[in-house]
């Protein structure tokens, strides 16, 4: 699921280090009180990273309840933004970069091209 966010309308990275022992209630309160966002926004995936940067938790409201996800990398780490008080909306491309272990702030991305048929 986390490698493909096509079903998600919006992705919010909750920057800084989060206590990944937190469950649904504590994470949703953090979204509301600390980041001043609506934890019940349908289709918005909120992402949290621990201090070791090798695991993340995700939280998304699905109209009938929360989905809480957890991903642990077996090797490597996520390039997580560490400014403590920021929640940052990221694009589909940035989400894919993050899931591949790259920084979400790239100097430039490779432009997509439409191939032309010869002749």
VMD Tcl script that builds the backbone (N, CA, C; Angstrom):
set m [mol new atoms 357]
animate dup $m
set s [atomselect $m all]
$s set {name element resname resid chain x y z} {
  {N N UNK 1 A 0.804 -1.198 0.000}
  {CA C UNK 1 A 0.000 0.000 0.000}
  {C C UNK 1 A 0.849 1.264 0.000}
  {N N UNK 2 A 1.860 1.318 0.860}
  {CA C UNK 2 A 2.614 2.562 0.990}
  {C C UNK 2 A 3.496 2.868 -0.206}
  {N N UNK 3 A 3.771 1.896 -1.039}
  {CA C UNK 3 A 4.578 2.172 -2.225}
  {C C UNK 3 A 3.763 2.820 -3.330}
  {N N UNK 4 A 2.447 2.825 -3.203}
  {CA C UNK 4 A 1.577 3.363 -4.237}
  {C C UNK 4 A 0.446 4.135 -3.567}
  {N N UNK 5 A 0.416 5.446 -3.733}
  {CA C UNK 5 A -0.583 6.286 -3.070}
  {C C UNK 5 A -1.664 6.769 -4.022}
  {N N UNK 6 A -1.944 6.028 -5.076}
  {CA C UNK 6 A -2.924 6.480 -6.069}
  {C C UNK 6 A -4.324 6.649 -5.486}
  {N N UNK 7 A -4.699 5.875 -4.479}
  {CA C UNK 7 A -6.011 6.003 -3.857}
  {C C UNK 7 A -6.089 7.125 -2.837}
  {N N UNK 8 A -4.979 7.767 -2.565}
  {CA C UNK 8 A -4.906 8.841 -1.581}
  {C C UNK 8 A -4.972 10.180 -2.304}
  {N N UNK 9 A -5.823 11.086 -1.799}
  {CA C UNK 9 A -5.970 12.405 -2.427}
  {C C UNK 9 A -4.846 13.360 -2.039}
  {N N UNK 10 A -4.378 13.231 -0.804}
  {CA C UNK 10 A -3.400 14.179 -0.270}
  {C C UNK 10 A -2.497 13.444 0.711}
  {N N UNK 11 A -1.212 13.782 0.689}
  {CA C UNK 11 A -0.251 13.180 1.619}
  {C C UNK 11 A 0.369 14.302 2.440}
  {N N UNK 12 A 0.322 14.153 3.754}
  {CA C UNK 12 A 0.898 15.133 4.677}
  {C C UNK 12 A 2.021 14.460 5.456}
  {N N UNK 13 A 3.218 15.015 5.349}
  {CA C UNK 13 A 4.363 14.547 6.125}
  {C C UNK 13 A 4.420 15.378 7.400}
  {N N UNK 14 A 4.282 14.726 8.541}
  {CA C UNK 14 A 4.407 15.400 9.832}
  {C C UNK 14 A 5.890 15.380 10.175}
  {N N UNK 15 A 6.537 16.500 9.915}
  {CA C UNK 15 A 7.998 16.590 10.010}
  {C C UNK 15 A 8.465 16.429 11.450}
  {N N UNK 16 A 9.730 16.183 11.599}
  {CA C UNK 16 A 10.313 15.988 12.914}
  {C C UNK 16 A 10.212 14.533 13.342}
  {N N UNK 17 A 10.593 14.286 14.578}
  {CA C UNK 17 A 10.565 12.927 15.114}
  {C C UNK 17 A 9.270 12.718 15.887}
  {N N UNK 18 A 8.628 11.600 15.653}
  {CA C UNK 18 A 7.396 11.260 16.361}
  {C C UNK 18 A 7.626 10.009 17.196}
  {N N UNK 19 A 6.889 9.909 18.284}
  {CA C UNK 19 A 6.936 8.715 19.120}
  {C C UNK 19 A 6.060 7.659 18.454}
  {N N UNK 20 A 6.673 6.664 17.845}
  {CA C UNK 20 A 5.920 5.664 17.104}
  {C C UNK 20 A 5.219 4.650 18.002}
  {N N UNK 21 A 5.346 4.804 19.313}
  {CA C UNK 21 A 4.534 3.994 20.219}
  {C C UNK 21 A 3.102 4.508 20.245}
  {N N UNK 22 A 2.900 5.711 19.714}
  {CA C UNK 22 A 1.573 6.326 19.689}
  {C C UNK 22 A 0.620 5.524 18.822}
  {N N UNK 23 A -0.620 5.459 19.288}
  {CA C UNK 23 A -1.664 4.779 18.535}
  {C C UNK 23 A -2.551 5.785 17.810}
  {N N UNK 24 A -3.687 5.308 17.354}
  {CA C UNK 24 A -4.608 6.125 16.567}
  {C C UNK 24 A -5.039 7.382 17.313}
  {N N UNK 25 A -5.460 7.242 18.564}
  {CA C UNK 25 A -5.978 8.393 19.307}
  {C C UNK 25 A -4.919 9.475 19.501}
  {N N UNK 26 A -3.733 9.072 19.901}
  {CA C UNK 26 A -2.668 10.054 20.148}
  {C C UNK 26 A -2.203 10.718 18.852}
  {N N UNK 27 A -2.077 9.944 17.772}
  {CA C UNK 27 A -1.666 10.525 16.492}
  {C C UNK 27 A -2.720 11.490 15.964}
  {N N UNK 28 A -4.003 11.132 16.083}
  {CA C UNK 28 A -5.055 12.034 15.604}
  {C C UNK 28 A -5.105 13.315 16.435}
  {N N UNK 29 A -4.847 13.220 17.736}
  {CA C UNK 29 A -4.786 14.428 18.575}
  {C C UNK 29 A -3.586 15.290 18.191}
  {N N UNK 30 A -2.462 14.669 17.862}
  {CA C UNK 30 A -1.284 15.414 17.426}
  {C C UNK 30 A -1.585 16.161 16.124}
  {N N UNK 31 A -2.266 15.501 15.204}
  {CA C UNK 31 A -2.635 16.141 13.935}
  {C C UNK 31 A -3.495 17.366 14.201}
  {N N UNK 32 A -4.474 17.214 15.087}
  {CA C UNK 32 A -5.411 18.306 15.382}
  {C C UNK 32 A -4.770 19.419 16.204}
  {N N UNK 33 A -4.122 19.081 17.296}
  {CA C UNK 33 A -3.628 20.090 18.236}
  {C C UNK 33 A -2.266 20.671 17.867}
  {N N UNK 34 A -1.335 19.842 17.449}
  {CA C UNK 34 A 0.020 20.319 17.166}
  {C C UNK 34 A 0.138 20.916 15.767}
  {N N UNK 35 A -0.419 20.199 14.781}
  {CA C UNK 35 A -0.280 20.653 13.393}
  {C C UNK 35 A -1.474 21.464 12.899}
  {N N UNK 36 A -2.548 21.543 13.718}
  {CA C UNK 36 A -3.747 22.338 13.381}
  {C C UNK 36 A -4.385 21.883 12.067}
  {N N UNK 37 A -4.464 20.567 11.871}
  {CA C UNK 37 A -5.081 19.990 10.681}
  {C C UNK 37 A -6.245 19.102 11.106}
  {N N UNK 38 A -7.097 18.747 10.155}
  {CA C UNK 38 A -8.267 17.922 10.426}
  {C C UNK 38 A -7.926 16.443 10.246}
  {N N UNK 39 A -7.875 15.668 11.331}
  {CA C UNK 39 A -7.530 14.252 11.204}
  {C C UNK 39 A -8.630 13.420 10.540}
  {N N UNK 40 A -9.831 13.997 10.368}
  {CA C UNK 40 A -10.952 13.296 9.744}
  {C C UNK 40 A -11.116 13.650 8.274}
  {N N UNK 41 A -10.120 14.269 7.674}
  {CA C UNK 41 A -10.182 14.612 6.253}
  {C C UNK 41 A -10.024 13.324 5.438}
  {N N UNK 42 A -11.105 12.902 4.818}
  {CA C UNK 42 A -11.112 11.645 4.064}
  {C C UNK 42 A -10.110 11.686 2.918}
  {N N UNK 43 A -9.333 10.622 2.789}
  {CA C UNK 43 A -8.377 10.519 1.691}
  {C C UNK 43 A -7.049 11.203 1.938}
  {N N UNK 44 A -6.844 11.736 3.143}
  {CA C UNK 44 A -5.567 12.367 3.480}
  {C C UNK 44 A -4.741 11.395 4.311}
  {N N UNK 45 A -3.564 11.087 3.820}
  {CA C UNK 45 A -2.641 10.184 4.494}
  {C C UNK 45 A -1.647 11.019 5.290}
  {N N UNK 46 A -1.652 10.858 6.610}
  {CA C UNK 46 A -0.699 11.541 7.483}
  {C C UNK 46 A 0.437 10.570 7.770}
  {N N UNK 47 A 1.670 11.055 7.639}
  {CA C UNK 47 A 2.843 10.203 7.816}
  {C C UNK 47 A 3.709 10.709 8.969}
  {N N UNK 48 A 4.201 9.775 9.789}
  {CA C UNK 48 A 5.038 10.078 10.947}
  {C C UNK 48 A 6.279 9.198 10.895}
  {N N UNK 49 A 7.403 9.730 11.375}
  {CA C UNK 49 A 8.655 8.980 11.376}
  {C C UNK 49 A 9.280 9.036 12.767}
  {N N UNK 50 A 9.855 7.932 13.190}
  {CA C UNK 50 A 10.534 7.868 14.475}
  {C C UNK 50 A 11.949 8.420 14.401}
  {N N UNK 51 A 12.641 8.415 15.516}
  {CA C UNK 51 A 13.981 9.009 15.569}
  {C C UNK 51 A 15.015 8.210 14.790}
  {N N UNK 52 A 14.796 6.902 14.609}
  {CA C UNK 52 A 15.769 6.071 13.892}
  {C C UNK 52 A 15.622 6.175 12.380}
  {N N UNK 53 A 14.544 6.734 11.899}
  {CA C UNK 53 A 14.291 6.965 10.465}
  {C C UNK 53 A 14.208 5.695 9.629}
  {N N UNK 54 A 14.051 4.545 10.265}
  {CA C UNK 54 A 13.913 3.319 9.483}
  {C C UNK 54 A 12.485 2.772 9.525}
  {N N UNK 55 A 11.592 3.512 10.171}
  {CA C UNK 55 A 10.199 3.084 10.249}
  {C C UNK 55 A 9.269 4.292 10.262}
  {N N UNK 56 A 8.105 4.097 9.688}
  {CA C UNK 56 A 7.106 5.161 9.657}
  {C C UNK 56 A 5.743 4.585 10.026}
  {N N UNK 57 A 4.884 5.482 10.503}
  {CA C UNK 57 A 3.480 5.152 10.726}
  {C C UNK 57 A 2.657 6.071 9.851}
  {N N UNK 58 A 1.537 5.551 9.385}
  {CA C UNK 58 A 0.617 6.352 8.589}
  {C C UNK 58 A -0.768 6.254 9.204}
  {N N UNK 59 A -1.532 7.318 9.033}
  {CA C UNK 59 A -2.893 7.355 9.550}
  {C C UNK 59 A -3.775 8.001 8.500}
  {N N UNK 60 A -4.888 7.350 8.190}
  {CA C UNK 60 A -5.834 7.903 7.219}
  {C C UNK 60 A -7.254 7.580 7.689}
  {N N UNK 61 A -8.140 8.573 7.591}
  {CA C UNK 61 A -9.551 8.387 7.919}
  {C C UNK 61 A -10.260 7.859 6.681}
  {N N UNK 62 A -11.032 6.779 6.825}
  {CA C UNK 62 A -11.694 6.139 5.695}
  {C C UNK 62 A -13.214 6.190 5.777}
  {N N UNK 63 A -13.794 7.202 6.378}
  {CA C UNK 63 A -15.233 7.439 6.531}
  {C C UNK 63 A -15.908 6.511 7.533}
  {N N UNK 64 A -15.423 5.297 7.716}
  {CA C UNK 64 A -16.012 4.401 8.708}
  {C C UNK 64 A -15.030 4.070 9.827}
  {N N UNK 65 A -13.855 4.674 9.778}
  {CA C UNK 65 A -12.844 4.447 10.801}
  {C C UNK 65 A -11.454 4.756 10.276}
  {N N UNK 66 A -10.496 4.676 11.175}
  {CA C UNK 66 A -9.109 4.960 10.820}
  {C C UNK 66 A -8.413 3.708 10.299}
  {N N UNK 67 A -7.465 3.932 9.397}
  {CA C UNK 67 A -6.515 2.900 8.994}
  {C C UNK 67 A -5.158 3.348 9.513}
  {N N UNK 68 A -4.502 2.507 10.303}
  {CA C UNK 68 A -3.180 2.791 10.843}
  {C C UNK 68 A -2.194 1.845 10.178}
  {N N UNK 69 A -1.198 2.408 9.508}
  {CA C UNK 69 A -0.196 1.599 8.826}
  {C C UNK 69 A 1.174 1.772 9.456}
  {N N UNK 70 A 2.016 0.775 9.266}
  {CA C UNK 70 A 3.366 0.785 9.839}
  {C C UNK 70 A 4.307 0.143 8.830}
  {N N UNK 71 A 5.416 0.796 8.572}
  {CA C UNK 71 A 6.408 0.223 7.662}
  {C C UNK 71 A 7.779 0.315 8.313}
  {N N UNK 72 A 8.496 -0.821 8.297}
  {CA C UNK 72 A 9.860 -0.870 8.816}
  {C C UNK 72 A 10.769 -1.322 7.685}
  {N N UNK 73 A 11.800 -0.536 7.429}
  {CA C UNK 73 A 12.773 -0.903 6.409}
  {C C UNK 73 A 13.750 -1.917 6.988}
  {N N UNK 74 A 14.084 -2.910 6.219}
  {CA C UNK 74 A 15.066 -3.902 6.650}
  {C C UNK 74 A 16.485 -3.384 6.464}
  {N N UNK 75 A 16.669 -2.460 5.538}
  {CA C UNK 75 A 17.978 -1.836 5.315}
  {C C UNK 75 A 17.727 -0.404 4.857}
  {N N UNK 76 A 18.591 0.513 5.255}
  {CA C UNK 76 A 18.454 1.903 4.842}
  {C C UNK 76 A 17.550 2.699 5.767}
  {N N UNK 77 A 17.265 3.927 5.357}
  {CA C UNK 77 A 16.425 4.806 6.165}
  {C C UNK 77 A 15.676 5.779 5.265}
  {N N UNK 78 A 14.619 6.345 5.825}
  {CA C UNK 78 A 13.861 7.364 5.126}
  {C C UNK 78 A 14.574 8.703 5.279}
  {N N UNK 79 A 14.576 9.516 4.241}
  {CA C UNK 79 A 15.154 10.862 4.294}
  {C C UNK 79 A 14.049 11.804 4.761}
  {N N UNK 80 A 13.871 11.884 6.071}
  {CA C UNK 80 A 12.722 12.568 6.660}
  {C C UNK 80 A 13.042 14.010 7.008}
  {N N UNK 81 A 12.169 14.966 6.654}
  {CA C UNK 81 A 12.379 16.366 7.053}
  {C C UNK 81 A 12.275 16.491 8.574}
  {N N UNK 82 A 13.187 17.199 9.185}
  {CA C UNK 82 A 13.258 17.228 10.646}
  {C C UNK 82 A 12.814 18.525 11.308}
  {N N UNK 83 A 12.292 19.506 10.572}
  {CA C UNK 83 A 11.812 20.724 11.228}
  {C C UNK 83 A 10.583 20.363 12.062}
  {N N UNK 84 A 10.681 20.540 13.360}
  {CA C UNK 84 A 9.746 19.989 14.336}
  {C C UNK 84 A 8.282 20.394 14.178}
  {N N UNK 85 A 7.993 21.650 13.878}
  {CA C UNK 85 A 6.616 22.135 13.943}
  {C C UNK 85 A 5.905 22.164 12.606}
  {N N UNK 86 A 6.443 21.512 11.618}
  {CA C UNK 86 A 5.898 21.644 10.281}
  {C C UNK 86 A 5.166 20.375 9.850}
  {N N UNK 87 A 4.050 20.585 9.174}
  {CA C UNK 87 A 3.367 19.499 8.470}
  {C C UNK 87 A 3.346 19.932 7.019}
  {N N UNK 88 A 3.859 19.109 6.160}
  {CA C UNK 88 A 4.082 19.505 4.774}
  {C C UNK 88 A 3.286 18.607 3.831}
  {N N UNK 89 A 2.473 19.230 2.967}
  {CA C UNK 89 A 1.782 18.475 1.922}
  {C C UNK 89 A 2.796 18.180 0.825}
  {N N UNK 90 A 2.812 16.939 0.361}
  {CA C UNK 90 A 3.763 16.568 -0.688}
  {C C UNK 90 A 3.016 16.008 -1.897}
  {N N UNK 91 A 3.669 16.045 -3.028}
  {CA C UNK 91 A 3.086 15.559 -4.277}
  {C C UNK 91 A 3.229 14.044 -4.377}
  {N N UNK 92 A 2.557 13.471 -5.355}
  {CA C UNK 92 A 2.684 12.033 -5.628}
  {C C UNK 92 A 4.146 11.677 -5.906}
  {N N UNK 93 A 4.814 12.523 -6.688}
  {CA C UNK 93 A 6.216 12.279 -7.030}
  {C C UNK 93 A 7.104 12.327 -5.786}
  {N N UNK 94 A 6.886 13.314 -4.915}
  {CA C UNK 94 A 7.659 13.415 -3.683}
  {C C UNK 94 A 7.401 12.214 -2.775}
  {N N UNK 95 A 6.153 11.749 -2.739}
  {CA C UNK 95 A 5.817 10.564 -1.954}
  {C C UNK 95 A 6.617 9.359 -2.449}
  {N N UNK 96 A 6.663 9.191 -3.760}
  {CA C UNK 96 A 7.419 8.078 -4.340}
  {C C UNK 96 A 8.906 8.206 -4.036}
  {N N UNK 97 A 9.452 9.430 -4.101}
  {CA C UNK 97 A 10.859 9.651 -3.746}
  {C C UNK 97 A 11.105 9.220 -2.304}
  {N N UNK 98 A 10.233 9.657 -1.394}
  {CA C UNK 98 A 10.379 9.346 0.018}
  {C C UNK 98 A 10.357 7.838 0.244}
  {N N UNK 99 A 9.447 7.142 -0.416}
  {CA C UNK 99 A 9.339 5.693 -0.263}
  {C C UNK 99 A 10.552 4.961 -0.840}
  {N N UNK 100 A 11.279 5.618 -1.750}
  {CA C UNK 100 A 12.494 5.027 -2.330}
  {C C UNK 100 A 13.753 5.432 -1.565}
  {N N UNK 101 A 13.587 6.185 -0.456}
  {CA C UNK 101 A 14.728 6.579 0.352}
  {C C UNK 101 A 15.388 7.870 -0.084}
  {N N UNK 102 A 14.739 8.607 -0.967}
  {CA C UNK 102 A 15.298 9.876 -1.442}
  {C C UNK 102 A 14.675 11.035 -0.664}
  {N N UNK 103 A 15.324 12.188 -0.714}
  {CA C UNK 103 A 14.787 13.388 -0.082}
  {C C UNK 103 A 13.589 13.889 -0.882}
  {N N UNK 104 A 12.619 14.489 -0.178}
  {CA C UNK 104 A 11.448 15.014 -0.886}
  {C C UNK 104 A 11.746 16.343 -1.558}
  {N N UNK 105 A 12.826 16.985 -1.166}
  {CA C UNK 105 A 13.228 18.250 -1.785}
  {C C UNK 105 A 14.381 17.978 -2.741}
  {N N UNK 106 A 14.070 17.632 -3.960}
  {CA C UNK 106 A 15.081 17.405 -4.989}
  {C C UNK 106 A 15.344 18.721 -5.714}
  {N N UNK 107 A 16.567 18.931 -6.136}
  {CA C UNK 107 A 16.890 20.157 -6.876}
  {C C UNK 107 A 16.108 20.220 -8.176}
  {N N UNK 108 A 15.978 19.086 -8.825}
  {CA C UNK 108 A 15.155 19.006 -10.026}
  {C C UNK 108 A 14.814 17.548 -10.274}
  {N N UNK 109 A 13.743 17.345 -10.962}
  {CA C UNK 109 A 13.385 15.979 -11.321}
  {C C UNK 109 A 13.584 15.800 -12.819}
  {N N UNK 110 A 13.678 14.579 -13.222}
  {CA C UNK 110 A 13.855 14.286 -14.639}
  {C C UNK 110 A 12.522 14.513 -15.333}
  {N N UNK 111 A 12.544 15.316 -16.372}
  {CA C UNK 111 A 11.315 15.642 -17.094}
  {C C UNK 111 A 10.780 14.414 -17.818}
  {N N UNK 112 A 9.462 14.278 -17.828}
  {CA C UNK 112 A 8.825 13.197 -18.563}
  {C C UNK 112 A 8.713 13.604 -20.023}
  {N N UNK 113 A 8.906 12.656 -20.914}
  {CA C UNK 113 A 8.835 12.937 -22.350}
  {C C UNK 113 A 7.844 11.987 -23.003}
  {N N UNK 114 A 7.302 12.428 -24.110}
  {CA C UNK 114 A 6.440 11.580 -24.919}
  {C C UNK 114 A 7.273 11.055 -26.075}
  {N N UNK 115 A 7.432 9.741 -26.160}
  {CA C UNK 115 A 8.269 9.200 -27.232}
  {C C UNK 115 A 7.619 9.408 -28.599}
  {N N UNK 116 A 8.443 9.684 -29.570}
  {CA C UNK 116 A 7.979 9.861 -30.945}
  {C C UNK 116 A 8.313 8.605 -31.734}
  {N N UNK 117 A 7.377 8.187 -32.536}
  {CA C UNK 117 A 7.624 7.018 -33.382}
  {C C UNK 117 A 8.513 7.408 -34.548}
  {N N UNK 118 A 9.480 6.575 -34.892}
  {CA C UNK 118 A 10.346 6.902 -36.026}
  {C C UNK 118 A 9.560 6.855 -37.341}
  {N N UNK 119 A 9.956 7.744 -38.253}
  {CA C UNK 119 A 9.423 7.709 -39.604}
  {C C UNK 119 A 8.253 8.530 -39.779}
}
mol reanalyze $m
mol bondsrecalc $m
mol representation Tube
mol addrep $m
